[in-house]
Amino acid sequence: MQYQGAYDFLPQERVVFGVPAAQAVVEEADRLQAGRLLLVSTRSVSRGTDVVAGIRDALGDRCVGLFDESREHTPRATVIAAAEAARAAAPDLIVTVGGGSAIDLVKVLQICLAEDLRDEAALDPYYLRVDADGRRTAKPVEPSPARQIIVPTTLSGAEFSNLGGCTDERRGVKDLFTAHDIIGRSVILDPAVTVHTPAPLWLSTGVRAVDHAVEGICSRDAHPFTDGLNVRALKLLGEGLPRCRDDGADLEARLQCQLAVWMASMGIGRVQYGASHGIGHALGAVAAVPHGHTSCVMLPAVLRWNEPANAGQQAEVAAALGRPDAPAGEAVAALIAGLGMPRSLREVGVEAGQLERIAEVAADNFWVKTNPRPVAGPGDVREILELAW
């Protein structure tokens, strides 16, 4: 059969790896001729480590402020507050230092700046809608007035996509937002800044990267470019994550995992993911389960449920993880167990009484609707949740 398809390249100009973060930020600021840089981070990174201070000192007078109130799952209220801080600072470049929530914060912040959105309700027309057949629609957004460069501290992969998750606490739903240029212009992969990341967060977001690779390979519209990257990413993660577990100071292993994330993220927004990602969004919004943990508990269950629809693709996953004779769900579950990560919904604090609401929210999710095995509604989601319970 002849392949057919397309791959959209995003306006991400450069990935710098293995260079100290402060040095690389200054060099990128010089390259981009940026004279006013706003730092965005989390309290834990900016106040609990010297990473942000080192970048601020290296920038000197070019640093025009710091917003470090990023919160998990990126509530709309935090986005609006960050947008106000950005308007006050008037940066020509934003430097994001942190994990997926901080990176998503700046993505949605850029939409607020571009469209002059000043309250939570103003975001309503801009989140991504998905029809029953998986077709995506989003309100057009003006060009971002202040792009971001990113120093990631976890393995979430948010730095390589132009999709940003943002939680509407009024509805209890995490929405996706997108615009062509909210992706980082540059990404700086410095393993030294990640040694401050708590081991459970590092390893669980590593499983999130595994999820990107697995659902990319198993996608109903997977194609050769992303498949090749995803297979290589799984091999690197399967080797690198256990090394990080054994020695948190192993910078070579940490960089290996960062490079794997880069590879695994090339499918985000280009191929259609499935129910592990989609149910994960519902778990975050309804039960406040962290991103990485959602992948830990859902990916093996989704693979088992999907096996009748994509057994051949799942065999590639198992082989890439060094378990060619095992079902993919078992191979992934063994990796997660070996990392000491949670493996059930009960382990991450989900209560039985929340399952119905999680199923209802997930059934309308962007990626649940594009799952390789069609999900007919909340009843099918509940079946998957029971496998993960």
Secondary structure as GFF3:
##gff-version 3
##sequence-region A 1 389
A	DSSP	beta_strand	14	17	.	.	.	ID=ss1
A	DSSP	alpha_helix	21	31	.	.	.	ID=ss2
A	DSSP	beta_strand	37	40	.	.	.	ID=ss3
A	DSSP	alpha_helix	43	48	.	.	.	ID=ss4
A	DSSP	alpha_helix	51	59	.	.	.	ID=ss5
A	DSSP	three_ten_helix	60	62	.	.	.	ID=ss6
A	DSSP	beta_strand	63	67	.	.	.	ID=ss7
A	DSSP	alpha_helix	76	89	.	.	.	ID=ss8
A	DSSP	beta_strand	93	98	.	.	.	ID=ss9
A	DSSP	alpha_helix	100	115	.	.	.	ID=ss10
A	DSSP	three_ten_helix	120	126	.	.	.	ID=ss11
A	DSSP	beta_strand	129	130	.	.	.	ID=ss12
A	DSSP	beta_strand	136	137	.	.	.	ID=ss13
A	DSSP	beta_strand	148	152	.	.	.	ID=ss14
A	DSSP	three_ten_helix	158	160	.	.	.	ID=ss15
A	DSSP	beta_strand	163	168	.	.	.	ID=ss16
A	DSSP	beta_strand	173	178	.	.	.	ID=ss17
A	DSSP	beta_strand	186	189	.	.	.	ID=ss18
A	DSSP	three_ten_helix	191	196	.	.	.	ID=ss19
A	DSSP	alpha_helix	199	217	.	.	.	ID=ss20
A	DSSP	alpha_helix	224	246	.	.	.	ID=ss21
A	DSSP	alpha_helix	251	264	.	.	.	ID=ss22
A	DSSP	three_ten_helix	265	267	.	.	.	ID=ss23
A	DSSP	alpha_helix	275	287	.	.	.	ID=ss24
A	DSSP	alpha_helix	291	320	.	.	.	ID=ss25
A	DSSP	alpha_helix	328	338	.	.	.	ID=ss26
A	DSSP	three_ten_helix	346	348	.	.	.	ID=ss27
A	DSSP	three_ten_helix	352	354	.	.	.	ID=ss28
A	DSSP	alpha_helix	355	363	.	.	.	ID=ss29
A	DSSP	three_ten_helix	368	370	.	.	.	ID=ss30
A	DSSP	alpha_helix	378	388	.	.	.	ID=ss31
###
